Amino acid sequence: MPEILALLLFLLPLAYSPGPGNLVFAANGARFGLRATLPATLGYHAATWIVTVGIGIGLFGLVGDAPSVMRAMQVVGAAYVLWLAYAIARAGALTGGTEGRAMGAWGGALLLVFNPKAYLIIALMFTQFLPGNTQDRIGAVLWITTVFTLNNLLAFTVYSMAGDRMAKLFRVDRTARRLNIAFGVVLAAVAVWMLLA
């Protein structure tokens, strides 16, 4: 029990502070509502679970030892978030829910796959919380992965719900344009940070 509390305290600021994933889901929640964000949420967290298990059992050791692969993923990830920022910033007011589409499951999965910082956080988490002397290493990896994924799922749901509460503001064109531009600018800044950090 102390281990799970320590893990949750480690994950709390990482999962709930604004980052690319949280901001994308807040924007999608605001624009399309909580229900419409569910496919992307499921895609993101299915990818989270798979990638985290892979890192935990060491399949992604090659990626960590290959700076060029990490840099390529960083550039692609930043470009993807920048594209999302552009699409959000250009959107207008909602007109009966017919304008635009919420990000789907594949979009959610890509958001995780092309975020190399997620890989670093996952690797750091395992260095801190994976017992080195355990007989059941796979079991420990699966346990930590599941806690990590469920914690992130809860955080993204909170951000999507907060965005959903703002949805009525997206029905007025002037307000919607300002909010979309603000979300777009914030996401663009996150993309630049991903690229330069």
PyMOL commands that set and color helices and strands:
alter all, ss='L'
color gray80, all
select helices_A, chain A and resi 2-16+20-32+34-56+61-64+67-90+105-113+116-129+137-165+167-171+173-196
alter helices_A, ss='H'
color red, helices_A
deselect
rebuild
show_as cartoon
